[in-house]
């Protein structure tokens, strides 16, 4: 991911690449847990940033799990 830039919220920190396990979010209006989410977190103010590629990965993961449940039903 392309983190390492100056935080847009506080202008004093640096956005670092952090991996969060079992990260709770919402995809297509439904609660979803991402097993290992890569997010950007400011080392000063803790503002959270999301990279577009990572958000697409979450949506693809959500869709594949949803389709798997439809097949099993």
Steps between C-alpha positions, in 0.01 A plus 500: 500500500609856452516637851776704659357841407419796726167474682231720344313525832770635732780591254748392766509123477583235248246244377645155566399165349333289773345153476195449723371149564124442494433859395131588523359707215191535280485377140187552289313610811581181691736446791808309392819385671819514295743235628809715437434858393778734390418856596689825536516645852653835594776459757398829666120537493398140414291610199416201279554494122395234251674421172267436204668168418437377852135605490458308173662196660248519787207521256630201302544300820149596611350403163681165488379411849146610418501291180637201689211523749249512210649184349491315834137598567 
